[in-house]
Amino acid sequence: MTHGATAVVLGGSVAGLCSAGVLAPHFERVIVLERDELPPGAQHRRGVPQSKHPHFVLNAGRRAMGAIFPGFEESLLEAGGMLLMPSMEAAYGEKDGWGPRKSSTMTMIYSSRVLMERVLRDKVRELSNVEIREGVTVSGLDSTSGGTVNGRVRGVEYRDSAGDTRTLDADLVVDALGRGSSVRDWLVAAGWSTAPEKTLDAKVTYTSRWYRLPESEQRPPSWWWKHLVLTPTQDPGPHPDEHEYLSNFFPIDGDRAIACMGSWGLEMPRNPEAFEAAAEKLRAPSFAAAMRASTPLSEVHLTRATGNKWRRYDELGHPPLGLVSIGDAICAFNPFYAQGMSSAASSAVVLAEVLSEHRHLDTGFVRDFLDRQRVSLEVPWMLAMARDQGYDIAEGTEVAPAWRRKIMARVSWPVFNAITAAAREDDHVERTFTAVFNMDKSLRDMMTDPRFLFGLARHRVRELLGRTVVPAGFDIRLDPPGTDYTDPSHPVELAAAASPTLTDQAPAGQAPTSRKQD
């Protein structure tokens, strides 16, 4: 079914590329307007500053991108991405120490953002009716009857690489311009009402630096992990600010890693000296030791634009015909939760479904898309709110009452700890948590599942009775223990080695009863 001659996509990042992929079968031509000159390889560009930080593709995103571009996951892995099982290949510093290694159903793709975009660009360039125009700046919309039942966007205005202003007619325009999209303001100027916005900014700041990993034969035997994670301390007593950081030593393609530290409301290091000094003060010496063992490849990159923002075009009395928004242009999340790319790809799949079911780009099409997109976005939005609403420093329309903030701040991490602990011994809890983490189920679904709640309660009783079978709470001041507790009755320990450990403190594979943090 052909819906018209031309579809125009504003922006050539993940949201725009996924949108181009779903539009190609439905329009004679698809034109992507991108401000940057796109690099031929996996390189950073000005329009995507967040590419310098870690990125996940959650299961929902993996499926969506694979549906839009068959073979995407295989191409990403072939280009250098890694398919890992975090419960086995990541060391997690939790509330009271290192968590145990144990197999699970959760797998994730690890790669740099720039590699993901390069693979997506390669897929888009295979589509014969898609054109990417680079070095152009979108400056406005061409519309008619703004704000009325017949109000429609008919095209876009842009400045080409020579600085000349041009108008491009379109049957459908997709706004994929990201957080800073001006489309909402352009619609108001053209006669539409201002789309309501939901906002919540928990003042998250994070800072990252890229490293080259040492050769495999130069890594100590204690370095069994590929991903190192430190969650914020839950110690109410005096402690350094650095213990409040959420920190990742995150593996990416090219035998590299991104060291990333972030916090809610704290000042973060901006230069290499301060970055290294902060790492030395983290709860686990293994993090700074991994940095010292690796070779720095970049300066320190800091990001503050992390607020949650949802532009509710679905609440307009007369939403514009001929226009939809995808990705951060409609709903941007705190990047800590790794939901942005997956949400964008999922919205693109929603667009594909609605295009397939509607013959005309009329009010029915727009309303159907907005309704389905809203349902899709509610899942990650609820997850983001569940965490960020617990901070007194948060600002925006979605700030919770003081009593609720107090409760959320007190219970959010303990609840998370209880879920991860129970998941190690209860398959239903593990599968449910994996589904929620990967946006396959909502937080509401999880917290109203009787079997899930029973699993949490049963595990707590076993803890009180000392009857849990998977040990936890290994001393975080030592190297992460490499013992595999997939079969708790027969734990598999790494072979002992005479060479020094990463922190020069303890070998991997500590005894199951290793001392907890004091």
Salt bridges, closest charged atoms under 4 A:
GLU34 OE2 - ARG45 NH1 3.01
ASP36 OD2 - ARG45 NH1 3.00
GLU73 OE2 - ARG62 NH2 3.21
GLU89 OE2 - LYS226 NZ 3.45
GLU94 OE2 - ARG424 NH2 2.40
ASP96 OD2 - LYS516 NZ 3.87
GLU117 OE1 - ARG45 NH2 3.26
GLU117 OE2 - ARG113 NE 2.88
GLU117 OE1 - ARG121 NH1 3.83
ASP122 OD2 - ARG118 NE 3.21
GLU131 OE2 - ARG133 NE 2.87
GLU134 OE2 - ARG125 NH2 3.58
ASP142 OD1 - ARG154 NH2 3.41
ASP160 OD2 - ARG166 NE 2.69
GLU197 OE2 - ARG184 NH1 3.59
GLU197 OE2 - ARG311 NE 3.30
ASP201 OD2 - LYS203 NZ 3.94
GLU244 OE2 - HIS239 NE2 2.54
ASP253 OD2 - ARG256 NH2 2.80
ASP255 OD1 - ARG219 NH2 3.16
GLU267 OE1 - ARG304 NH2 3.21
GLU276 OE2 - ARG209 NH1 3.20
GLU280 OE2 - ARG292 NH1 2.56
ASP314 OD2 - ARG312 NH2 2.79
GLU315 OE2 - ARG312 NH2 3.70
GLU353 OE1 - ARG372 NH1 3.93
GLU357 OE1 - ARG372 NH2 2.33
ASP368 OD2 - HIS358 NE2 2.79
ASP368 OD1 - ARG372 NE 2.99
GLU378 OE2 - ARG374 NH1 3.16
ASP392 OD1 - ARG405 NE 2.89
GLU395 OE1 - LYS203 NZ 3.01
ASP426 OD2 - ARG451 NH1 3.09
ASP426 OD2 - ARG458 NH2 2.87
ASP440 OD1 - ARG63 NH2 2.55
ASP449 OD2 - HIS428 NE2 2.75
GLU463 OE2 - HIS459 ND1 3.87
GLU463 OE1 - ARG460 NH1 3.20
ASP475 OD1 - ARG477 NE 3.06
ASP475 OD2 - ARG515 NH2 3.07
ASP487 OD2 - HIS490 ND1 3.48
ASP518 OD2 - ARG477 NH2 3.52
ASP518 OD2 - ARG515 NH1 3.44
